[in-house]
Every structure is written in C-alpha cells, then in structure tokens.
Amino acid sequence: MQDATEAKAQAIRKMFSEIAPRYDLLNRVLSAGVDQVWRVAAVKAALEKNPERILDLATGTGDIALLLKKVAPEAQVIGGDFAPPMLELARQKAQKAGLSIPFVEADALKLSFPDQHFDAVTIAFGFRNFADYPKALAELYRVIAPGGRLCILEFPPPPKSGLGVLYRFYFTRILPLIGGLVSGSASAYRYLPESVERFPDPPTLAYMMAQAGFSTHYQLFTGGIAALHIGDKPALNSPPLITRTGEFHPGEP
C-alpha cells in the first residue's frame, strides 16, 4: 500500500503532466513576465562560484536549465523532473536552442546521482511540490559537493499587508479562473495558491536548510511575492552557523 508521501507525489506528478502543454504560457501570463527577472537572479546566484556540474531539479520545461547553459556554456547542466511530459517539452526547447542538456526523470526524495556529484543545484518554483521537505533537503545536501550551492526560488505565503493583500486576492481568486480556462485543469490552479499558503515562510525555510547542514541566506523579490534562498554546503571541517537575524551565513559568530 502506498504511504501518504508517495500518494501525494503521484498526484502532483499526474497534475503537472496534464498541464505541461500550457505551462510556459501560463507562467508568463500569470506572473506578467516578472518571473523571468526572478529566474535571472537565481541563475546569477547559482553561477557565482563557477560550478562545473549543475542540476536543475523540478526543471519543468527547462527554463532555468536553458538559461544556465546559455550563461555558462562550459558547465555541465542536467535537468531533472518527475513529469515525463514536461521533460519532453524541455528536450524540444533545448534542441531548438541548439543546447546540449540531458533531461532525465528525477525524484527529489530519491535522487539517483552519486554523493557530492554537483557543484550547484537550482530549484525554481518546484520545491513546495516535494512531498517531504526535510527528506528532500537531506538528498540535496548529499549530492552537492563541499563548498557547493543550493538555490531555491519559490513563492512564500504572501505578506499579510501591502502588496501581499492584493496578490493574495489575485492568487486565490483570479489565478485559478484564468489558469483553469487556459489549461483546462482548474484543480491544478486551485492547488497552486493552496500549496503556497501551506509553504514555510522564508525564515522557516532558511532554518530548515540550516538544519540540513547549509549556511543559508535569502532575498525577497517584488514585495515578498517570491523568495530566493541560497544555501552553501560548508567546505570540509567548516560547519554552518546561524545568526540571530533569521539569515544564515558561514563564518559568523
């Protein structure tokens, strides 16, 4: 019998497989294109240490993987996702762009890669769909080399004041309507705001990453609508430390 974690993973895989053909269009329309700015920031952070091997996990249709390869053509970039229809679209985009990127099926809770294999891992708007956050972070820590970096770009729960109030209304009322009409899957775009509301807030996610072993800090975008968490796996014999501000930096008292 499937346990609850596996059942949740299977349901999410099925949902994203169904909306794959309209996924890119909806991302652009529903974010008014501002998600492109956030993705560029995530790629810049991931490439800051000049990584040689990079995994873009929950790659979807490959936007981050393609951007990584364009900016750092000398790096080996692999895209991984658990929805085969998404991967097929990513392969088509890479072929059209003339970029050599392997796109493979990957389960974030059971990654098939060796220990310490990647210098950087990126995850854009996919981490909240993982069925077990601590287990996923443990797997990510395992496959990242000492001194390597994890970049998680995600939608935290919208702030309860200012722009967050307007965005919450849009996210919970307007987005499911538009997403359902365009994709044909209203349930998928009801799931999106629900998953965001259930997601840990930025300080909590930073703490979870620190608990997994990463030295972590984060940056908020567009009034807190999106957040980029950057976690560095300490070099050998250099354990992570936690500051009192809710952000985590190596080497600070």
Salt bridges, closest charged atoms under 4 A:
GLU18 OE2 - LYS14 NZ 2.62
ASP24 OD2 - LYS93 NZ 2.81
ASP35 OD2 - ARG28 NH2 2.48
ASP35 OD2 - ARG39 NE 3.03
GLU48 OE1 - ARG149 NH1 2.60
ASP63 OD2 - ARG28 NH1 3.31
ASP63 OD1 - LYS93 NZ 2.53
GLU88 OE1 - ARG91 NH1 3.51
ASP115 OD1 - ARG142 NH1 2.74
GLU139 OE1 - ARG142 NE 2.77
GLU154 OE1 - ARG128 NH1 2.41
GLU197 OE2 - ARG168 NE 2.71
ASP232 OD1 - LYS49 NZ 3.03
ASP232 OD1 - ARG149 NE 2.70
GLU247 OE1 - HIS249 NE2 3.65
